[in-house]
Each structure stands twice: as C-alpha cells, then as structure tokens.
C-alpha cells in the first residue's frame, strides 16, 4: 500500500518550505519543484517531449496509488480517476502495472 506522507515530509521531499506549499496543493507543489530542478539541470541544453516525460513519471504512481486506495477494484479506480475502465486498463498495460 502507498505510504502517506505528512505535509512536512512532502515539503522536505520537494525542497520547499511550509509557506510555499500552502499556496498550492502538495502534489502540484512537488511537481513544480521537481520540474524547476529538472529544467535548471538542463543547463541550457535542449529538451524534447517534456510533456510526455512528466506524464510518464507522474501517471504510474498515480495509477498505483489509486488502485491501492480502491483495493485493486479497477471500476472504482477508473471512476475516481475520471477515466473509462477500458482506458484505465490500457494505461495499466502501457506502464506494466499488474492489478
């Protein structure tokens, strides 16, 4: 099952203080912080398909966490995600997630 993090742990993992995290949702803040770090590390080099890269990094743990929350019930997970069950199944196969 997915481990729950406290706000302080999330802030620490994402490299931001409480004030910054209070202004946006914790997930959004963590993604923003990670993207900022990634783009700084590019150091002027080109990057292609950043959108796909972000989806490939964010979507699998999202799917896994929601499935765990729904005890593996794909119908409930799809409803919670706002996806068609068939679309969820395709994504699970795409990312090699067994459930």
DOZA-122986 format. One record per residue: x, y, z of N, C-alpha, C, O in turn; residue in one letter; residue number from 0. Coordinates in pm, 1 decimal. Layout:
BEGIN
X | Y | Z | X | Y | Z | X | Y | Z | X | Y | Z | A | NUM $
...
% end
This chain:
BEGIN
84.4 | -118.3 | 0.0 | 0.0 | 0.0 | 0.0 | 88.7 | 124.4 | 0.0 | 201.0 | 120.0 | 50.1 | X | 0 $
40.0 | 233.4 | -54.9 | 114.5 | 356.8 | -63.6 | 125.1 | 421.2 | 73.2 | 25.7 | 434.5 | 144.7 | X | 1 $
248.4 | 462.0 | 109.9 | 271.7 | 526.5 | 238.7 | 224.3 | 670.9 | 234.2 | 251.0 | 742.0 | 137.3 | X | 2 $
154.5 | 714.8 | 337.7 | 108.2 | 852.2 | 347.9 | 219.3 | 937.9 | 406.2 | 282.0 | 899.5 | 504.9 | X | 3 $
244.2 | 1053.3 | 346.3 | 344.7 | 1145.6 | 396.7 | 276.3 | 1262.4 | 465.6 | 168.7 | 1306.1 | 424.8 | X | 4 $
340.1 | 1312.1 | 570.1 | 288.7 | 1432.9 | 633.9 | 321.7 | 1551.4 | 544.5 | 403.7 | 1539.7 | 453.5 | X | 5 $
258.1 | 1665.7 | 570.0 | 286.1 | 1787.0 | 492.4 | 432.9 | 1824.2 | 503.9 | 494.0 | 1866.9 | 405.9 | X | 6 $
490.2 | 1808.3 | 622.8 | 631.2 | 1842.1 | 643.0 | 722.2 | 1750.4 | 561.7 | 821.1 | 1795.8 | 504.3 | X | 7 $
688.8 | 1621.1 | 556.8 | 768.2 | 1527.0 | 478.5 | 758.1 | 1557.9 | 329.4 | 857.8 | 1551.1 | 257.5 | X | 8 $
638.5 | 1591.8 | 283.2 | 619.9 | 1627.2 | 142.8 | 699.3 | 1751.9 | 109.6 | 767.4 | 1757.0 | 7.1 | X | 9 $
691.0 | 1853.4 | 196.2 | 765.5 | 1976.4 | 174.4 | 914.7 | 1949.2 | 169.8 | 985.1 | 2002.0 | 83.8 | X | 10 $
963.3 | 1866.6 | 262.3 | 1105.8 | 1835.8 | 266.8 | 1148.2 | 1758.6 | 142.3 | 1254.1 | 1785.0 | 85.5 | X | 11 $
1065.1 | 1662.9 | 100.0 | 1098.0 | 1583.5 | -18.2 | 1098.5 | 1668.4 | -143.9 | 1173.9 | 1641.3 | -237.4 | X | 12 $
1015.2 | 1770.1 | -146.4 | 1004.1 | 1854.7 | -264.0 | 1091.6 | 1979.3 | -253.5 | 1094.4 | 2060.2 | -346.2 | X | 13 $
1162.7 | 1996.0 | -142.8 | 1255.1 | 2106.3 | -128.0 | 1190.0 | 2241.9 | -113.2 | 1240.5 | 2340.5 | -166.8 | X | 14 $
1078.3 | 2249.4 | -41.2 | 1012.4 | 2378.6 | -22.7 | 968.5 | 2393.8 | 120.7 | 954.3 | 2295.9 | 193.9 | X | 15 $
947.3 | 2517.0 | 159.6 | 902.1 | 2547.1 | 293.9 | 751.7 | 2545.3 | 303.6 | 681.6 | 2535.3 | 202.9 | X | 16 $
702.4 | 2555.0 | 425.6 | 558.6 | 2548.5 | 451.3 | 483.2 | 2662.1 | 382.6 | 374.2 | 2640.3 | 329.7 | X | 17 $
539.5 | 2782.7 | 382.7 | 471.1 | 2896.4 | 319.3 | 447.3 | 2871.5 | 171.6 | 338.1 | 2895.6 | 120.3 | X | 18 $
549.7 | 2823.3 | 104.1 | 537.7 | 2796.5 | -39.5 | 435.7 | 2686.5 | -66.4 | 356.2 | 2697.0 | -159.8 | X | 19 $
437.6 | 2581.9 | 14.2 | 346.5 | 2469.7 | -5.6 | 201.8 | 2508.7 | 25.5 | 109.6 | 2451.2 | -32.3 | X | 20 $
180.1 | 2604.3 | 114.8 | 45.0 | 2646.6 | 148.3 | -24.0 | 2716.4 | 31.8 | -147.0 | 2719.2 | 26.6 | X | 21 $
51.8 | 2772.7 | -61.5 | -5.5 | 2848.1 | -172.0 | -60.9 | 2759.1 | -282.6 | -143.7 | 2805.3 | -361.2 | X | 22 $
-19.9 | 2637.2 | -291.4 | -68.0 | 2543.4 | -392.8 | -85.0 | 2406.7 | -328.1 | -37.3 | 2382.9 | -217.1 | X | 23 $
-153.3 | 2317.4 | -398.6 | -169.0 | 2182.2 | -347.0 | -35.0 | 2111.6 | -335.6 | 58.6 | 2143.3 | -409.0 | X | 24 $
-25.5 | 2017.0 | -244.9 | 100.5 | 1947.8 | -219.7 | 153.9 | 1874.8 | -342.8 | 274.1 | 1877.6 | -369.4 | X | 25 $
66.7 | 1810.6 | -416.8 | 112.1 | 1738.2 | -536.0 | 162.0 | 1836.8 | -640.3 | 269.0 | 1818.1 | -698.2 | X | 26 $
85.3 | 1940.2 | -663.9 | 124.3 | 2041.7 | -761.8 | 256.5 | 2106.6 | -722.9 | 342.6 | 2129.4 | -807.9 | X | 27 $
272.3 | 2136.3 | -594.5 | 395.4 | 2198.5 | -547.0 | 515.2 | 2107.0 | -567.6 | 623.1 | 2152.8 | -605.2 | X | 28 $
496.5 | 1979.9 | -543.3 | 605.8 | 1883.9 | -559.9 | 644.3 | 1870.9 | -707.4 | 762.5 | 1867.2 | -741.4 | X | 29 $
544.0 | 1864.2 | -793.9 | 571.3 | 1856.5 | -937.6 | 642.3 | 1983.8 | -985.0 | 738.9 | 1977.2 | -1061.0 | X | 30 $
593.6 | 2099.6 | -939.5 | 654.7 | 2226.8 | -978.6 | 799.7 | 2234.0 | -934.1 | 886.6 | 2276.9 | -1010.0 | X | 31 $
825.4 | 2192.5 | -812.0 | 961.4 | 2193.6 | -760.0 | 1051.7 | 2098.6 | -838.7 | 1165.0 | 2132.8 | -872.5 | X | 32 $
1000.8 | 1980.7 | -867.0 | 1078.5 | 1881.6 | -943.6 | 1107.9 | 1931.5 | -1084.8 | 1218.5 | 1913.1 | -1135.6 | X | 33 $
1009.0 | 1994.7 | -1148.2 | 1030.0 | 2049.3 | -1282.8 | 1131.1 | 2162.9 | -1281.7 | 1215.3 | 2172.8 | -1370.9 | X | 34 $
1122.8 | 2247.7 | -1181.4 | 1218.7 | 2357.0 | -1169.1 | 1360.3 | 2302.2 | -1158.6 | 1451.6 | 2350.9 | -1225.4 | X | 35 $
1378.2 | 2201.3 | -1075.1 | 1509.7 | 2137.8 | -1060.5 | 1554.7 | 2075.7 | -1192.1 | 1669.2 | 2094.0 | -1233.6 | X | 36 $
1465.8 | 2002.6 | -1257.7 | 1499.0 | 1937.8 | -1385.1 | 1541.7 | 2040.6 | -1489.5 | 1643.1 | 2023.1 | -1557.1 | X | 37 $
1463.8 | 2147.6 | -1502.2 | 1495.6 | 2249.2 | -1603.9 | 1625.7 | 2322.2 | -1573.1 | 1700.6 | 2356.4 | -1664.6 | X | 38 $
1652.8 | 2346.1 | -1446.0 | 1781.6 | 2408.0 | -1409.4 | 1897.5 | 2316.3 | -1445.9 | 2002.3 | 2362.9 | -1490.6 | X | 39 $
1878.9 | 2185.7 | -1426.9 | 1984.9 | 2089.4 | -1455.2 | 2010.2 | 2071.9 | -1604.4 | 2114.3 | 2019.2 | -1643.9 | X | 40 $
1916.0 | 2115.5 | -1687.5 | 1938.6 | 2109.5 | -1832.1 | 2054.7 | 2199.7 | -1871.8 | 2124.0 | 2174.4 | -1970.4 | X | 41 $
2074.8 | 2304.8 | -1793.9 | 2188.9 | 2393.9 | -1812.9 | 2201.4 | 2442.1 | -1957.4 | 2310.2 | 2442.9 | -2015.0 | X | 42 $
2088.3 | 2481.9 | -2014.3 | 2089.2 | 2535.9 | -2150.0 | 2073.7 | 2432.9 | -2260.4 | 2057.5 | 2470.3 | -2376.6 | X | 43 $
2078.3 | 2305.9 | -2228.2 | 2062.1 | 2202.0 | -2330.1 | 1915.4 | 2190.5 | -2369.1 | 1826.5 | 2221.2 | -2289.6 | X | 44 $
1890.9 | 2146.4 | -2491.3 | 1754.7 | 2129.1 | -2539.7 | 1688.8 | 2008.5 | -2473.7 | 1754.9 | 1914.2 | -2430.4 | X | 45 $
1557.7 | 2015.2 | -2467.9 | 1477.8 | 1905.7 | -2415.7 | 1357.9 | 1889.6 | -2507.5 | 1296.9 | 1988.5 | -2548.0 | X | 46 $
1324.1 | 1767.5 | -2540.2 | 1207.8 | 1741.6 | -2625.0 | 1110.1 | 1652.6 | -2549.0 | 1149.4 | 1572.5 | -2464.2 | X | 47 $
983.2 | 1668.3 | -2581.0 | 877.3 | 1583.9 | -2524.9 | 868.6 | 1590.4 | -2372.2 | 847.0 | 1489.0 | -2305.8 | X | 48 $
885.7 | 1710.5 | -2318.1 | 877.9 | 1727.2 | -2172.9 | 740.9 | 1685.3 | -2119.0 | 731.5 | 1625.8 | -2011.6 | X | 49 $
636.1 | 1716.4 | -2193.3 | 501.5 | 1677.5 | -2150.9 | 492.3 | 1526.4 | -2133.7 | 440.8 | 1478.8 | -2032.5 | X | 50 $
541.3 | 1451.3 | -2230.7 | 536.8 | 1305.5 | -2223.2 | 624.9 | 1254.2 | -2109.1 | 588.6 | 1158.5 | -2040.8 | X | 51 $
739.6 | 1317.2 | -2088.6 | 828.3 | 1278.3 | -1979.3 | 757.9 | 1295.0 | -1844.5 | 763.8 | 1206.2 | -1759.4 | X | 52 $
692.0 | 1408.3 | -1825.8 | 621.5 | 1432.8 | -1700.0 | 508.9 | 1331.4 | -1681.0 | 493.5 | 1276.2 | -1572.0 | X | 53 $
430.8 | 1306.7 | -1784.5 | 323.5 | 1207.1 | -1773.0 | 378.4 | 1069.3 | -1737.9 | 321.4 | 998.4 | -1655.0 | X | 54 $
488.5 | 1032.1 | -1800.8 | 547.5 | 900.8 | -1775.7 | 600.5 | 888.3 | -1633.1 | 608.9 | 777.7 | -1579.7 | X | 55 $
636.0 | 999.8 | -1571.7 | 684.7 | 998.5 | -1434.1 | 571.4 | 1007.9 | -1331.9 | 580.9 | 949.7 | -1223.8 | X | 56 $
464.8 | 1080.2 | -1365.0 | 357.9 | 1107.5 | -1269.3 | 244.6 | 1005.7 | -1277.9 | 187.9 | 967.6 | -1175.5 | X | 57 $
211.6 | 962.0 | -1397.2 | 94.2 | 876.3 | -1414.5 | 106.8 | 739.0 | -1347.6 | 11.6 | 696.8 | -1281.9 | X | 58 $
218.4 | 667.2 | -1360.5 | 224.7 | 535.6 | -1295.7 | 203.6 | 539.0 | -1143.7 | 124.5 | 459.8 | -1092.6 | X | 59 $
271.7 | 628.2 | -1069.5 | 243.8 | 628.4 | -925.7 | 100.9 | 673.5 | -893.1 | 44.2 | 631.1 | -792.3 | X | 60 $
43.1 | 758.4 | -976.9 | -96.8 | 797.7 | -958.4 | -187.0 | 675.9 | -972.0 | -272.6 | 651.3 | -887.0 | X | 61 $
-167.5 | 600.2 | -1078.5 | -249.2 | 480.9 | -1101.5 | -231.2 | 379.4 | -989.7 | -328.6 | 321.8 | -941.3 | X | 62 $
-106.9 | 357.4 | -948.9 | -79.0 | 260.9 | -842.1 | -142.6 | 303.8 | -709.6 | -200.4 | 221.4 | -638.8 | X | 63 $
-132.0 | 431.3 | -676.6 | -188.6 | 481.0 | -550.5 | -340.8 | 469.5 | -550.3 | -400.2 | 429.1 | -450.3 | X | 64 $
-403.1 | 504.8 | -661.2 | -549.4 | 498.0 | -667.8 | -596.2 | 352.9 | -664.6 | -695.3 | 321.5 | -598.7 | X | 65 $
-527.0 | 265.2 | -734.2 | -563.9 | 123.1 | -730.0 | -550.0 | 67.1 | -588.8 | -635.4 | -8.7 | -542.8 | X | 66 $
-443.6 | 104.1 | -521.1 | -424.9 | 58.1 | -383.2 | -537.4 | 111.6 | -294.9 | -591.3 | 38.5 | -211.7 | X | 67 $
-572.6 | 237.5 | -312.5 | -679.6 | 300.1 | -236.3 | -812.8 | 228.8 | -260.5 | -895.7 | 217.0 | -170.2 | X | 68 $
-831.7 | 182.1 | -383.0 | -956.1 | 112.2 | -420.8 | -943.4 | -39.0 | -405.7 | -1027.0 | -113.6 | -456.7 | X | 69 $
-840.5 | -84.3 | -336.8 | -817.8 | -227.7 | -312.7 | -816.4 | -308.7 | -442.4 | -867.8 | -420.4 | -447.2 | X | 70 $
-757.3 | -251.6 | -546.7 | -745.0 | -321.8 | -673.2 | -869.4 | -320.7 | -759.8 | -867.9 | -377.0 | -869.2 | X | 71 $
-975.9 | -259.0 | -714.8 | -1100.8 | -254.7 | -791.1 | -1086.8 | -151.6 | -903.4 | -1090.0 | -30.9 | -879.5 | X | 72 $
-1071.3 | -201.4 | -1025.5 | -1047.4 | -113.5 | -1139.7 | -1167.2 | -26.3 | -1173.5 | -1150.0 | 86.5 | -1219.6 | X | 73 $
-1286.2 | -75.6 | -1152.0 | -1405.2 | 4.8 | -1179.8 | -1409.0 | 126.4 | -1087.7 | -1433.9 | 238.2 | -1132.9 | X | 74 $
-1384.5 | 104.5 | -958.6 | -1381.3 | 216.0 | -862.9 | -1265.4 | 309.9 | -893.1 | -1280.3 | 432.0 | -887.0 | X | 75 $
-1150.6 | 253.0 | -925.4 | -1032.8 | 334.8 | -955.6 | -1058.7 | 421.8 | -1078.4 | -1026.0 | 540.5 | -1078.2 | X | 76 $
-1116.1 | 364.6 | -1181.5 | -1145.9 | 440.6 | -1302.8 | -1242.6 | 554.3 | -1271.7 | -1225.9 | 666.0 | -1320.7 | X | 77 $
-1342.5 | 525.7 | -1191.1 | -1440.0 | 629.1 | -1153.5 | -1371.5 | 741.5 | -1076.4 | -1396.2 | 859.2 | -1102.7 | X | 78 $
-1285.8 | 705.6 | -981.6 | -1213.7 | 804.1 | -901.6 | -1122.1 | 890.2 | -988.7 | -1108.4 | 1010.3 | -965.5 | X | 79 $
-1059.9 | 828.6 | -1088.6 | -970.0 | 899.9 | -1179.0 | -1043.9 | 978.4 | -1287.5 | -984.7 | 1063.2 | -1354.3 | X | 80 $
-1172.1 | 950.3 | -1304.9 | -1247.7 | 1015.5 | -1411.1 | -1216.6 | 958.0 | -1547.6 | -1223.9 | 1027.6 | -1648.9 | X | 81 $
-1181.6 | 829.1 | -1549.3 | -1147.3 | 759.3 | -1673.3 | -1248.8 | 649.5 | -1701.6 | -1317.0 | 601.0 | -1611.4 | X | 82 $
-1257.3 | 612.1 | -1826.4 | -1329.5 | 492.9 | -1866.9 | -1248.0 | 373.6 | -1817.9 | -1125.0 | 378.6 | -1819.1 | X | 83 $
-1314.5 | 266.7 | -1775.0 | -1242.3 | 149.0 | -1725.3 | -1148.9 | 91.4 | -1830.9 | -1039.6 | 45.3 | -1798.3 | X | 84 $
-1190.9 | 93.7 | -1956.5 | -1104.8 | 44.7 | -2064.9 | -979.2 | 129.1 | -2080.2 | -870.9 | 76.4 | -2105.6 | X | 85 $
-993.8 | 258.7 | -2064.7 | -878.2 | 348.4 | -2072.0 | -781.9 | 319.6 | -1957.4 | -660.4 | 317.1 | -1976.9 | X | 86 $
-836.2 | 298.0 | -1838.5 | -751.2 | 263.2 | -1724.3 | -674.8 | 134.8 | -1752.4 | -554.5 | 127.1 | -1727.5 | X | 87 $
-743.9 | 34.3 | -1803.8 | -677.3 | -93.4 | -1832.8 | -565.0 | -76.0 | -1935.5 | -458.7 | -136.5 | -1921.7 | X | 88 $
-587.8 | 5.8 | -2037.7 | -483.4 | 32.5 | -2137.8 | -362.9 | 98.6 | -2073.7 | -249.1 | 64.6 | -2106.0 | X | 89 $
-386.4 | 192.6 | -1983.3 | -277.3 | 260.5 | -1915.2 | -200.2 | 163.9 | -1826.1 | -77.5 | 170.3 | -1819.4 | X | 90 $
-271.1 | 74.8 | -1757.9 | -204.6 | -23.5 | -1673.5 | -113.9 | -113.9 | -1756.2 | -1.4 | -143.3 | -1715.8 | X | 91 $
-162.7 | -157.8 | -1871.6 | -81.7 | -241.0 | -1960.7 | 37.4 | -160.4 | -2012.9 | 150.0 | -210.1 | -2015.2 | X | 92 $
12.6 | -36.1 | -2054.9 | 118.3 | 50.2 | -2107.7 | 234.2 | 65.3 | -2008.7 | 351.0 | 59.2 | -2047.2 | X | 93 $
200.6 | 84.9 | -1881.7 | 303.6 | 106.3 | -1779.2 | 347.8 | -22.9 | -1710.1 | 432.7 | -19.9 | -1621.0 | X | 94 $
291.0 | -135.0 | -1750.6 | 329.4 | -263.6 | -1691.3 | 288.9 | -276.8 | -1545.9 | 360.0 | -337.1 | -1465.6 | X | 95 $
173.3 | -219.4 | -1512.7 | 123.0 | -225.3 | -1375.6 | 27.3 | -342.9 | -1364.7 | -73.2 | -348.5 | -1435.6 | X | 96 $
58.5 | -437.3 | -1275.7 | -25.8 | -555.9 | -1257.1 | -125.6 | -531.9 | -1146.4 | -88.1 | -504.0 | -1032.5 | X | 97 $
-253.5 | -542.7 | -1180.0 | -359.5 | -534.6 | -1080.6 | -480.9 | -605.9 | -1131.7 | -582.9 | -611.3 | -1063.0 | X | 98 $
% end
